[in-house]
């Protein structure tokens, strides 16, 4: 039996085109302490920056998927426009079920696109932002294949981010078609700079036309290309 897609009132009240953004965030035990604190502060900054932009606040749609605990991936709040986004307070604990998180994120993206179509709302290609500081503890290969195929079909743009020396760039690159060069290594714990870049990128993309090309800001302030 297919899952019933419940209409979103925000899509009826606000018919502006949308840019979906899914943040798939590693909340495993190794993120405890300063990393998770900086991540939470970065999310709050993202909230503030997007809300302060008149166009992005109405057009960017955000969903947070957190993974950790006892091999669990779950949604931290529902899809919402940036103007209604409230950054969740994440806690670090447990394992790193990356595959499960990606599978959940990709399913949510397709359901959200269906809601857009039902409401007659145009949208740009969704962004899937995968951030991890370790290696997956589940069967991640099928989800990686699914993500690459979705990206190849222009259904999503995947951005893998490696956090810290323990991050497995070799695995992260499997979730995108851009290979090793597509994985960005976060400089230290510069989550603030990362989320400022993400906000600026969303502001650019939200003003682009569906199917068009957008010139994104440089990532040099927060990343290096992971080797």
N, C-alpha and C positions, 0 to 999 in steps of 0.2 A: 504494500500500500504506500503510495507516495505521500510525502509530508505536506500538509497544508501550509501554504505561505500566507501569513497574516499581513494584510496591508499596513504600512507605516503611515500614521497620520501626518508626520512631517513631510512625507512625499506628496501629500495632497495639499497641504498648506503652502509648501514651498516647492515650486516646479522648476527651480534652477537646475542646470545640469550638475552632476555629481562626480567627484573623484573619490572612489573608495580606497581607504588605507587600513590594512590589517597589520597590527604590530604583534608579532609572534615572539614572545619574550621568555628567555630562560630564567626560571626562578628556582633552580636547583640549589642544593646546599652550598655549593662552591661559590655562589653569588652572595653569600651572607656577609654582613658587615658593610664596609665602605662601597663595594660595587652596587648592592641593591639600594643603598641610600642614595647614591648618585643617580641611579636609574630612575628612582622615584622623583627626584628633584628635576631630572630631565623631562619626564612625562608632564610634570606640573608646568614647566616652561613651555612645552609644546602646546599645552592647553591655552596658556595665556597668549602666546604668539598668534595662534590661529584665531582665537576669539577677537584679537585686536585688528585683524584684517577683514574688512567689510565683505569682500568677495569670498575669501577662503572660509570664513565662518559659516557661510550659507551653502557652500559647495562641497567641502571636504567631509566625507563620511568616515567615521573612525570605529574600529573594533579592536579590542585588546584580547589576545589569546595568550594565556600564561601556561607554562608547563614546568612541572616539578613534582613535589610531594612523592607519593608512592606510584610512580609511573602514571601520572594523570595530567591531562591537558584539558583546560576549561576556559570558558569565556568570562572575562571580567567586565560585566556590563553588556548592554545590548548595542547594536549599531545605532549611532546617533550622529547628527550634524555637529560640526566642530563647535558651533555656538552653544550646544547643549552638553558638550563633553566635559566630564569631570574625571580627572586623572585618578586611577585606582591607586591604593596604597598596597604595593606588592611586598610579599614576604618570601624569603629564600629558605627552601627546605627540600630535601629528598633528591630524586634522580633526574634524568634528562631525557624524557620521552619525546624527542624531536619529531620523529615520524608521525606520531599520533597528533601532535600539535599542527603540523603542516596539513595533514589530512582534514582536520577540523577546519582549519583556516580556508582551505580551498573549497570545501563544501559550503561554508558560510558565504564566500564570495559569490558562488553560483546562485545561492538563494537570494542574495541581495540584488544581483543583476535581474533576477526574475521579478522581484518587487519593483525595480525600476521600470521594466518593460510593462508590467501591469498598470503602473501609474503614468505611463507615457513620459517618463523622465529620461533625458539623454545622459550618458555617462562616458567618462574617459576610462582608459585601461586601469584597472585596479592595481594598487601597489601592495606587495606582500613583503614585509620588512622582518627578516629572520635574524634574531640576535642570540648568540650562545657563547658561553665561556668554556664549554667542554665537549665531550664526544657523546653521541646518543646512546641511551641505554635500552632502546627498543629496536624493533625491526624497521629501520628507517628507509631502506632501499626502495620499496614500492612507492612510498610517498615522494621520494626524491624524483623517481621516474615520472610520477604524476605531475609534479611541479614543473619539470622540464618540458613536458608535453604541453601543459597549459600555457607556459611562457612562449613556446614555439608557435602555438596557435593564436598568439596575441590576446589570450584570455587574462593574463596577469603579467606584471613585471616583478621579478623576485630580486630582493636586495639582501644578500647574506652578509652579516657583520660578525667578525670574530672579536671576542672580548678576552683580553689577557693571554698569557703564554700557554695556557692549557687548552685553548680553543682548537678544535680540529678543522683547520682550513681545508684539508683534503676531503673531509666529509661535507662541509658547508658548500663547497663548490659544486657538489653533485645535485644541489637543489636549483641550480640556475644553468642556463645554456651558455653563459659567458665564461665558464671555466674558472681557473685559478685567478685570472685577472679581474673577475667579477666579485671576488671576496675582498671586502675592506677590513683592515685590521684597525681597531680602535686604538688611538694613541693613549696609553695609560687608561684613565677613567674619565675621558673627556666627553661624558654623556651630554653635558650642557652644549658643547659645540656641535655635537652630533644632532641633537634635537633642534637647535637653531637652524642647521642646514636642512633638516627634514621639513621644518615649518616653511622656510624660504622656498624649498622645492615644491611643496604643496601649493603655495601661493602662486607659483608660476604655472604649474600643471592645471590648477583649477580654472585658470583663465584661458587655457588652450582649447582648441576645438577637438571634439572626439575624432580620433584617428590621426591627429596632427602631431608634429614634433615639437617638443619643448626644450629650451636650452637651460639645463640645470646648473645651479651654482657649483663651484669647485668644492671638492671634499677635502682639500689639503689641510684645512684647519683642524680636522679631527681624525684623519685616517692615513694609513699607508696601504699600498696594495699588498695583500698577504701573499707570501711566497710559498 
